[in-house]
Amino acid sequence: MNEVLKVIKSRRSVRNYLDEQISEESLNLIIEAGIYAPTAHNEQPWHFTVIQNQEMLQHINKKVRELMAKSDVEWIQRMGSNPNFQVTYNAPTLIIVSGRKDAMAWRADCAAAIQNMLIAAKSMNIGSVWLGLMRFLFQEEREFSKLGIPEGYQPYYGVALGFKANEKEQAAPERNLDVVNYIR
């Protein structure tokens, strides 16, 4: 099987990380993979905020927990009320992907960048997870300046990166293959 397809099919969301930081070289390659994602009209409307500072990571985890605990959705409220919940799963690196709000398709473009970064990380045996619950933090505009989000950009999602604490590879969940129709 093609090596790229093997990586795509074997990538899993990692939610348990070692304390060891990824190398600067690996980090730069992962970001470069994001930068090479396709974009509408080649606008490249993204900005990447890399956070490796433990104090800032703990601030983010605490703030997200506080905001989740106020949710009207019971399971989100329950997670936010758990003092042990870490939205970053204790990964040593967090990348926040933001999009330029006036770009044609910034959300799709940022999603493509995130997917490229997840696949690149897997290809280097670095664990990753797409952090959807970061959206709670991104509802607080006063947090943008703390994160260095440029004016005119909206944070979209986060990507946690680090070495996997559990090296055992999990099998892919069964996929529904009955999702295609052809018009020929």
Protein Blocks (a to p, Z undefined) as FASTA:
>chain_A
ZZklmmmmmpccdfbdcfbdcdfklmmmmmmmmmmpccehhlopaccdddfbfklmmmmm
mmmmmmmmmpmbfklmmmmmpmkbcfklopabdcdddddfkbmklmmmmmmmmmmmmmmm
mmnopacdddfklmmmmmmmklmmmnopaehiacfbdcdddddfblbdcddddddfblcc
cdZZ
